């Protein structure tokens, strides 16, 4: 059935005007005649209904998507079939797609890009916790409201999209420019797949272009697998650049540990807190700095964990979050400054240790067993600092899910945190009413911090 204005789907959704045409179908603005609500309705193309198992998978994914209740994900209200056409009824989000913004503005500021990344990653974390992987994160599926909020669309569609055979015209499902290497290689998608795609989106926002191009979809897919991305503009601060490149690492294990870690890192970089950002995504400090710090720890018996921390370039790189920071030559030169200082410090420690040994050794009587001082100076493998520390509290979202607002507030106050309780999305069932469904931030959080609690 061809969608036209005035047509009613499911006996209650009257089509008003077409919003967009996509690879899988058309999106229309419609009115719910039962409750008077304005909605968006996605009507799938008839060609995708030839697979006997397609509708079954689509129904299941629609049900799963409806279970994800997060302010950063467009709600799914209903699913139905009308005269052989399948349709999905979703929240109508005011605003425009990020793809339209990029087409008009070409390049976004660092702060605006980090804000989009942080919001999108937080929403993805909620979906991943529910067992859903989007698989098709791209600017066209990120809607930006007039007040700057991000809404992810097309959950429940992307997962089954790649299960549909190619059409007679050779159409490929998904957007290859944002496809992860593992997807391009035919491996299963995972939460890190969405992180990779979001990294490509961030790259495009900062550079005004996608990192991988080609004359065909196959050529672009091969570039995703084999080629290194071009450098970002020199105006992009090094910590931000490192975060983007960590997201689009070829090896999924080299990407941020989760979407929640990515969200925390992006938020920390926005406020200039490099230490918190590096705690969430260590790659923000750069591979060279991390390697040099580890070398000092392993080779210097006298070094303490705090001494190893001091060689990290935290205070040196934090100011470059400003887009009008140091020139290109100075930024390139600073990459080698700290490794050189670390090497000099290491050589100084070795020299001092040698001098002390030469001075003290003749005065020590021979002994068949090592002295206590010798035993204490024996190098041992450094143990990582426990997380959380005495100054942080481990916040686990699952510990709060289902609690009332008062219960969550009391629990946070008991561990020295401040609760910011607010009303979120409407509950889908009576059991979920007035119960906590989202807590942010999670993980190791400094004592006294404010924790957002959504009920």
C-alpha positions in Angstrom: 0.0 0.0 0.0 1.5 3.3 -1.1 1.5 5.9 1.7 -0.5 9.1 1.0 -1.7 12.0 3.1 -5.1 11.2 4.7 -4.5 7.5 4.7 -5.1 5.8 8.1 -2.9 3.0 9.4 -4.0 0.5 12.1 -7.3 2.2 12.3 -5.9 5.1 14.3 -2.8 6.7 12.7 -3.8 9.3 10.1 -0.9 10.3 7.8 -0.4 14.1 7.6 2.9 14.8 5.7 6.0 12.9 4.7 9.1 13.8 6.7 11.7 11.7 4.9 12.5 8.8 2.7 15.2 6.3 3.8 16.7 3.0 2.7 14.0 0.9 4.4 11.0 3.0 3.8 9.2 6.4 4.4 8.7 8.4 7.6 5.5 10.3 8.0 4.1 12.7 10.5 0.8 11.3 11.7 -2.0 11.9 14.2 -3.1 9.3 16.7 -6.9 9.6 16.3 -7.5 7.8 19.6 -5.5 10.0 22.0 -4.8 13.0 19.7 -1.0 12.7 19.9 1.2 13.6 17.0 3.6 10.8 16.1 6.1 9.7 13.5 5.3 6.5 11.6 7.9 4.6 9.7 6.4 2.5 6.8 8.6 -0.2 5.4 9.0 -0.7 1.7 7.1 -3.7 0.4 10.3 -5.3 -1.0 11.5 -6.1 2.5 8.4 -8.2 3.2 9.2 -11.0 0.8 11.4 -12.8 3.4 9.0 -15.1 5.4 11.0 -14.5 8.6 11.4 -10.8 8.2 8.1 -9.7 9.8 8.8 -12.1 12.7 12.2 -10.5 13.4 10.8 -7.0 12.9 8.0 -7.6 15.5 10.5 -9.0 18.0 12.9 -6.1 17.6 10.1 -3.6 17.8 9.1 -5.1 21.2 12.7 -5.0 22.4 13.1 -1.4 21.4 10.0 -0.5 23.2 11.5 -1.8 26.4 14.4 0.8 26.3 13.3 3.8 28.3 15.8 6.6 28.0 15.5 10.3 27.3 18.1 10.0 24.6 16.3 7.4 22.6 13.1 8.1 20.5 10.3 6.1 22.1 8.6 3.3 20.2 4.8 3.4 20.7 3.3 0.8 18.5 3.8 -1.7 15.7 1.3 -3.0 13.1 0.7 -4.3 9.6 -1.8 -2.9 7.1 -2.6 -4.5 3.7 0.9 -6.1 3.6 2.8 -3.1 4.8 4.6 -3.1 8.2 4.8 0.1 10.1 6.4 1.3 13.3 4.9 4.2 15.4 7.5 6.3 17.2 7.9 9.5 19.1 8.0 12.6 16.9 11.1 14.5 17.8 11.2 18.2 17.2 14.4 19.4 15.5 16.5 18.1 12.7 18.9 15.3 11.9 22.6 15.9 12.6 23.2 15.1 8.9 21.2 18.2 8.0 23.2 20.3 10.4 26.5 19.0 9.0 25.3 19.7 5.5 24.6 23.3 6.4 27.5 24.0 8.9 30.1 21.5 7.6 32.2 21.6 10.9 31.1 21.8 14.5 33.0 23.2 17.5 34.9 20.8 19.8 32.5 21.5 22.7 29.4 20.9 20.6 30.9 17.7 19.2 31.8 16.4 22.7 28.3 17.2 23.9 26.7 15.2 21.0 29.1 12.3 21.7 28.4 12.3 25.5 24.6 12.4 25.0 24.6 9.7 22.3 27.0 7.4 24.3 24.9 7.7 27.4 21.8 6.7 25.5 23.7 3.8 23.8 24.8 2.6 27.2 21.1 2.2 28.2 20.4 0.3 25.0 23.5 -2.0 25.5 22.4 -2.7 29.0 19.1 -3.9 27.6 20.9 -6.2 25.2 20.4 -4.0 22.1 23.1 -3.0 19.6 22.0 -0.2 17.2 24.4 -1.2 14.3 23.7 1.9 12.2 24.8 5.0 14.2 25.1 7.8 11.7 24.2 11.5 11.6 20.9 10.7 9.9 19.8 8.7 12.9 20.8 11.3 15.5 18.1 14.0 15.9 19.0 17.3 17.6 16.2 19.2 19.3 16.2 23.0 19.4 17.6 23.0 22.9 20.5 20.7 21.9 19.2 17.4 23.2 20.2 14.3 21.2 17.6 11.6 20.3 18.7 8.3 18.7 16.2 6.9 16.2 15.7 3.6 14.4 16.4 1.2 17.3 14.6 -2.0 16.5 15.2 -1.7 12.8 19.0 -1.7 12.4 19.5 -5.1 13.9 17.3 -6.9 11.5 18.2 -4.7 8.5 21.5 -6.6 7.9 19.6 -9.9 7.8 17.6 -8.9 4.7 19.2 -10.3 1.5 20.4 -7.8 -1.1 17.6 -6.6 -3.4 17.6 -7.1 -7.2 19.2 -3.7 -7.6 22.1 -4.6 -5.3 21.1 -2.3 -2.5 23.2 -2.8 0.7 21.6 -2.3 4.1 23.4 0.0 6.5 25.7 2.9 5.8 29.2 1.7 4.9 30.9 5.0 5.8 30.1 4.4 9.4 30.5 0.6 9.4 33.0 -0.9 11.8 35.8 -3.1 10.6 34.3 -6.2 12.2 30.9 -5.5 10.5 32.7 -5.0 7.2 34.5 -8.3 7.8 31.3 -10.2 8.4 31.7 -10.6 12.2 28.9 -10.2 14.7 28.2 -6.7 16.0 28.7 -5.8 19.6 28.4 -2.6 21.8 31.9 -1.6 20.6 30.5 -1.5 17.1 28.3 1.4 18.0 31.2 3.1 19.7 33.2 2.9 16.4 30.3 4.3 14.4 29.9 7.2 16.9 33.7 7.8 16.6 33.3 8.2 12.9 30.4 10.7 13.5 32.7 12.7 15.9 35.5 12.7 13.3 33.1 14.0 10.7 31.8 16.8 13.0 35.3 18.0 13.8 36.9 17.6 10.3 33.9 18.3 8.0 34.5 15.1 6.2 34.4 11.3 6.8 37.7 9.6 7.4 37.2 6.8 4.8 36.0 7.3 1.2 36.1 5.3 -2.0 34.6 4.9 -5.4 32.3 2.1 -4.2 30.8 0.7 -1.0 33.3 -2.3 -1.2 36.2 0.1 -1.5 35.0 2.1 1.5 34.5 -1.1 3.5 38.0 -2.3 2.7 39.3 1.1 3.8 37.5 0.7 7.1 39.3 -2.6 7.6 42.8 -1.8 6.4 43.5 2.0 6.3 44.5 4.4 9.1 42.3 7.5 9.3 43.8 10.8 8.2 44.8 13.3 10.9 42.2 15.6 12.3 42.7 19.4 11.9 45.4 20.9 14.0 42.8 23.0 15.7 41.4 19.9 17.5 43.0 19.5 20.9 45.2 16.5 21.4 43.1 14.8 24.1 40.0 15.2 22.0 41.9 13.8 19.0 43.1 10.8 21.0 39.5 10.1 22.2 38.2 10.1 18.6 41.0 7.8 17.4 40.4 5.5 20.3 36.8 5.1 19.3 37.7 4.2 15.7 40.5 1.8 16.6 40.5 -1.2 14.3 40.7 -3.6 17.2 37.5 -3.5 19.3 39.6 -4.1 22.5 41.4 -0.8 21.9 38.2 1.2 22.0 36.6 2.7 25.2 35.5 -0.1 27.5 31.9 0.8 27.2 29.6 3.6 26.0 29.3 4.7 29.6 33.1 5.2 29.8 33.0 7.2 26.5 30.2 9.4 27.8 32.1 10.1 31.0 35.3 10.9 29.1 33.5 13.3 26.7 31.8 15.1 29.6 35.1 15.4 31.5 36.9 16.9 28.4 34.1 19.5 28.0 34.8 20.8 31.5 38.6 20.5 31.1 39.0 17.7 33.6 41.7 15.6 31.9 42.3 13.4 34.9 38.7 12.2 35.0 38.7 11.8 31.2 41.8 9.7 31.3 40.4 7.6 34.1 37.4 6.7 31.9 39.4 6.3 28.6 43.2 6.0 29.3 44.0 6.4 25.6 43.2 10.1 25.9 46.7 10.6 27.3 48.2 9.1 24.1 50.1 5.9 23.7 53.5 7.4 24.1 52.7 9.0 27.5 51.1 5.8 28.8 54.1 3.7 27.7 56.7 6.0 29.2 54.9 6.1 32.5 54.7 2.4 32.7 58.5 2.2 31.9 59.3 4.4 34.9 57.2 2.3 37.2 58.8 -1.0 36.1 62.4 0.0 36.1 62.7 2.3 39.1 62.7 0.3 42.4 62.6 3.5 44.5 59.6 5.0 42.6 56.3 5.1 44.3 52.9 4.9 42.5 52.4 8.6 43.0 55.8 9.4 41.4 54.8 7.5 38.3 51.6 9.6 38.1 53.5 12.9 38.2 55.2 12.2 34.8 51.8 12.1 33.0 51.2 15.3 31.0 47.9 16.1 32.8 48.5 19.7 33.6 50.4 20.3 30.3 47.6 19.2 27.9 44.5 20.3 29.8 44.7 23.9 28.5 44.7 22.8 24.9 41.0 21.9 25.1 40.6 25.5 23.9 40.3 25.5 20.2 42.4 28.7 19.9 45.3 27.2 21.8 49.0 26.8 20.9 50.3 26.7 17.3 50.8 23.4 15.4 54.6 23.4 15.9 54.3 23.9 19.7 51.7 21.2 20.0 53.8 18.7 18.0 56.9 19.6 20.1 55.0 19.0 23.4 54.4 15.4 22.4 58.1 14.6 23.0 58.7 17.0 25.9 57.3 14.7 28.7 58.8 11.5 27.4 62.2 13.3 27.4 61.6 14.5 31.0 60.6 11.0 32.1 63.8 9.6 30.5 66.0 12.2 32.3 64.3 11.5 35.6 64.8 7.7 35.2 68.5 8.2 34.4 68.9 10.5 37.4 67.3 7.9 39.7 69.7 5.2 38.3 72.7 7.5 38.8 71.7 8.4 42.4 71.1 4.8 43.2 74.6 3.9 41.9 76.3 6.6 43.9 74.5 5.5 47.1 75.5 1.9 46.5 79.2 2.8 46.1 79.3 5.0 49.2 77.3 2.7 51.5 78.4 -0.8 50.4 82.0 -0.7 51.9 80.6 0.0 55.4 78.2 -2.9 55.5 79.5 -6.2 57.0 79.3 -9.2 54.8 76.3 -11.4 55.5 75.0 -14.6 54.1 71.4 -13.3 54.3 70.1 -10.1 52.8 69.7 -7.1 55.1 66.2 -5.7 55.6 67.1 -2.7 53.5 68.2 -4.9 50.7 65.0 -6.9 50.9 62.9 -3.8 50.8 64.7 -2.4 47.7 64.0 -5.5 45.7 61.9 -4.5 42.7 58.3 -5.7 42.8 55.7 -5.6 40.2 53.6 -2.4 40.8 50.0 -3.1 41.7 47.4 -0.8 40.2 45.7 1.5 42.6 42.4 0.0 43.7 39.2 1.4 42.1 37.4 3.1 43.7 39.9 4.8 46.0 39.1 6.1 49.5 38.1 9.4 47.8 35.7 7.8 45.4 32.5 5.8 45.6 31.6 2.9 43.2 28.2 3.8 41.8 26.5 0.8 40.1 23.3 1.6 38.3 21.8 -1.9 38.9 22.0 -1.2 42.7 19.5 1.6 42.3 17.1 0.3 39.6 13.6 -0.2 41.0 14.2 1.9 44.1 11.9 4.8 45.0 13.3 8.3 44.8 13.6 8.5 48.6 15.4 5.1 48.8 17.9 6.1 46.2 18.5 9.5 47.9 19.1 7.8 51.3 21.4 5.3 49.7 23.5 8.0 48.0 23.6 10.1 51.1 25.0 7.2 53.1 28.0 7.0 50.9 28.6 10.7 50.8 27.0 11.6 47.5 24.3 14.2 46.6 21.2 13.0 44.8 19.6 15.0 42.0 16.2 13.3 41.6 14.2 14.3 38.5 11.2 13.0 36.6 12.2 11.3 33.3 10.1 9.4 30.7 6.7 8.1 31.6 6.6 4.6 33.0 5.4 1.9 30.5 3.9 -0.3 33.3 2.4 0.3 36.7 5.2 -1.5 38.4 7.7 1.0 36.9 5.9 4.1 38.1 7.9 6.3 40.4 10.8 3.8 40.4 14.4 4.6 39.5 15.4 3.6 35.9 18.6 5.6 35.3 21.5 6.7 37.4 24.4 8.9 36.1 27.4 9.0 36.4 28.3 5.4 37.3 31.6 3.7 38.2 34.2 5.4 40.5 32.7 8.8 41.3 34.4 11.4 43.6 32.8 11.7 47.1 30.5 14.7 47.3 29.6 14.6 43.6 26.0 15.0 42.4 24.4 11.9 41.0 21.5 12.3 38.6 18.6 9.9 39.4 15.8 9.5 36.9 12.4 8.2 38.1 
